[in-house]
Amino acid sequence: MKHVYLLTLLSLFTVPLTAQDTFSIVAVDPRTGEIGAAGASCVDLFQFDIDRADFLSQIVPGIGAVNTQAYYNPENQELANRFLKMGLAPDQIITELESNDVEDRPYFRQYGVVTLTNTTAKAWAYTGDSTNAYTGHIIGPGYAIQGNILSGSAVLDSMEARFVRTEGDLATRLMAAMQGANVVGADSRCAPNGTSSLFAFLKVAQPEDEEGMPSTLINVMTHDGDRKEPIDLLQRQFDQMRAVQVRP
């Protein structure tokens, strides 16, 4: 089934070259050892029988994470995961991904990578020259924010501002970053839908979590034409999850 899933993703993101992920963040908390990611895009995943919006992000608990977007190819994501487990630094992982792109066209790709070694957090990002405008990335202490097909640079700037200024655990800060992109047309393709995107996700892995089973995982997928804001729905799931966690 895994191979069928990968083939499905390949057909979605490497044949129709206009299909890309849009805005995302990947981050670590050196104090707790948590590693997390969040993101969204204007792609109707229901058309491709994909049931989890977080497939764009790979987390290796206690080690690091990578978000793979812009002409997404799952084989490149698997390479990134392998490089994470080898203990490479984020900038080294990006270099290796550029050199070993499975289709030999790294200029189409966009990546955000973070690693955690003991209490040392590192981050790096890459935006290929042929990704669709507006495109760019921001690198900060222990986080990387990246996006393409955006309405403008303000989307990434707002995500960073919310993430940096918000107090709380990593999941809370990631949710705040997503709210920073909660504007109509953040992914410019979704402006006619009246939303920022069509799907959104947030996940955080504790150091002791099993790979592929993060302690925090919320997904939202909407149909094109629903005119429902995925980030608002993601916030609702987040709030419900936290309400359950604080019950005596």
C-alpha positions in Angstrom: 0.0 0.0 0.0 2.9 2.4 0.7 4.1 2.1 -2.9 0.5 2.8 -4.2 0.4 5.9 -1.9 3.7 7.2 -3.2 2.6 6.7 -6.8 -0.6 8.6 -6.0 1.5 11.5 -4.6 3.8 11.4 -7.5 0.9 11.7 -9.9 -0.4 14.7 -7.9 2.7 16.7 -7.5 5.2 15.8 -10.2 3.0 15.4 -13.3 0.7 18.4 -12.8 3.6 20.8 -12.2 1.3 23.6 -11.1 0.5 21.7 -7.9 2.6 22.8 -5.0 2.5 23.2 -1.3 2.4 26.8 -0.3 3.2 28.0 3.3 4.7 26.0 6.2 6.8 26.2 9.3 9.1 23.6 10.9 10.6 24.2 14.3 12.2 22.7 17.5 12.0 23.6 21.2 15.5 22.9 22.7 14.1 23.1 26.2 11.6 20.2 25.8 13.1 18.4 22.8 9.8 18.8 20.9 10.0 18.9 17.1 7.0 20.2 15.1 5.7 21.4 11.8 2.6 23.0 10.4 1.5 24.1 6.9 -1.3 24.6 4.4 -2.0 24.6 0.7 -4.7 25.3 -1.9 -5.0 21.7 -3.2 -8.2 19.7 -2.9 -6.8 16.4 -1.5 -10.2 14.7 -1.7 -9.7 14.5 -5.5 -6.7 12.2 -4.9 -8.0 10.0 -2.0 -5.4 11.4 0.4 -6.6 11.2 4.0 -3.8 13.1 5.8 -2.8 16.7 5.1 0.5 16.3 7.0 2.2 14.1 4.4 4.3 17.1 3.3 6.2 17.0 6.6 8.6 14.4 8.0 9.6 14.3 11.7 12.2 12.1 13.3 11.6 12.4 17.0 14.6 13.7 18.9 16.5 14.4 15.7 14.8 16.8 13.4 12.2 17.5 10.7 11.8 18.5 7.1 9.0 20.1 5.1 9.1 19.2 1.4 7.1 21.4 -0.9 7.0 23.1 -4.4 6.7 20.4 -7.1 6.6 17.9 -4.2 8.3 14.5 -4.8 8.0 11.9 -2.1 11.3 10.3 -3.1 13.1 13.6 -2.3 11.3 13.6 1.1 12.6 10.1 1.8 16.1 11.3 0.9 15.7 14.1 3.4 14.5 11.7 6.1 17.6 9.5 5.5 19.9 12.5 5.8 18.2 13.5 9.0 18.9 10.1 10.5 22.5 10.3 9.3 22.9 13.3 11.7 23.6 15.9 9.0 23.1 19.5 9.8 20.2 21.4 8.0 22.5 23.2 5.6 24.2 19.9 4.7 20.9 18.2 4.2 19.9 21.0 1.8 23.2 20.6 -0.1 22.6 16.9 -0.4 19.1 17.4 -1.6 20.2 19.8 -4.3 22.9 17.4 -5.4 20.7 14.3 -5.4 17.3 15.5 -6.6 15.6 12.4 -8.0 14.5 14.3 -11.1 17.7 16.4 -11.4 15.7 19.6 -11.0 16.2 21.1 -7.6 15.4 24.5 -8.9 11.7 23.6 -8.6 11.9 22.5 -4.9 11.4 24.2 -1.6 12.5 22.8 1.8 12.6 23.8 5.4 14.8 21.8 7.8 15.5 21.8 11.5 17.6 19.6 13.7 18.2 19.2 17.4 21.5 17.9 18.9 21.4 17.8 22.7 20.1 21.3 23.3 21.5 22.8 20.1 18.8 23.7 17.5 19.7 24.5 13.9 17.6 25.5 10.9 18.0 26.1 7.2 15.7 26.5 4.2 16.0 26.4 0.4 13.9 28.0 -2.3 14.6 27.0 -5.9 14.8 29.6 -8.6 11.9 28.2 -10.5 9.3 28.0 -7.7 6.3 30.1 -8.4 6.0 33.7 -7.1 5.6 35.0 -4.6 8.2 32.6 -3.1 10.7 32.8 -0.3 11.7 31.7 3.1 12.8 32.9 6.6 15.3 31.2 8.8 15.4 31.9 12.6 16.7 30.3 15.8 15.3 26.8 15.6 12.7 27.5 12.9 12.3 27.8 9.2 9.3 29.3 7.4 8.8 28.9 3.7 6.2 29.5 1.0 5.4 29.7 -2.7 2.5 30.9 -4.8 1.8 33.4 -2.0 0.0 36.7 -2.2 3.2 38.4 -1.0 6.0 38.4 1.5 3.7 39.6 4.3 2.4 36.0 4.7 5.8 34.7 5.8 6.5 37.8 7.9 3.2 37.5 9.7 3.8 33.8 10.4 7.2 34.6 11.9 5.9 37.5 14.0 3.2 35.4 15.5 5.5 32.4 16.1 8.2 34.5 17.8 5.8 36.7 20.0 3.5 33.9 21.2 4.2 32.4 24.6 3.6 28.7 25.3 4.7 25.3 24.1 5.7 24.5 20.6 2.3 23.5 19.4 0.8 26.7 20.7 3.4 28.7 18.8 3.0 26.7 15.6 -0.8 27.3 15.8 -0.1 31.0 16.2 2.1 31.0 13.1 -0.6 29.4 11.1 -3.0 32.2 12.2 -0.5 34.6 10.9 -1.3 33.3 7.4 -5.1 33.3 8.0 -5.9 35.8 5.2 -7.9 35.3 2.0 -5.5 34.3 -0.8 -2.5 33.6 1.4 -2.1 30.9 -1.2 -3.0 33.1 -4.1 -4.9 30.3 -5.9 -7.4 30.2 -3.1 -8.5 33.9 -3.4 -11.6 32.9 -5.5 -12.5 30.4 -2.7 -12.4 33.2 -0.1 -9.9 31.3 2.0 -6.2 31.1 2.7 -6.0 27.5 1.6 -7.9 24.2 1.2 -6.0 22.0 3.7 -3.9 22.6 6.8 -2.1 20.5 9.4 -0.1 20.8 12.6 1.9 18.1 14.4 4.5 17.9 17.2 6.6 15.0 18.3 7.9 14.4 21.8 11.5 13.0 22.1 10.0 9.6 23.1 7.4 9.4 20.3 7.6 6.7 17.7 8.4 7.9 14.2 5.2 8.5 12.3 3.1 8.7 15.5 3.5 12.3 16.9 1.8 13.0 20.2 0.0 16.0 18.6 -1.5 15.7 15.1 -4.4 17.6 13.7 -5.4 17.7 10.0 -8.1 19.7 8.1 -9.1 19.1 4.5 -11.8 21.0 2.6 -13.2 20.8 -0.9 -12.6 23.5 -3.4 -15.8 25.6 -3.4 -16.6 24.8 0.3 -15.4 28.3 1.2 -14.5 27.1 4.7 -11.3 28.4 6.2 -8.9 25.5 7.0 -6.9 27.5 9.6 -10.1 28.4 11.5 -11.0 24.7 11.5 -7.5 23.8 12.6 -7.8 26.2 15.5 -11.1 24.7 16.5 -9.5 21.2 16.6 -6.5 22.6 18.5 -8.7 24.2 21.1 -10.8 21.1 21.5 -7.6 19.0 21.9 -6.3 21.3 24.6 -9.6 21.4 26.4 -9.5 17.6 26.7 -5.9 17.7 27.9 -6.6 20.0 30.8 -9.6 18.1 32.1 -9.1 16.7 35.7 
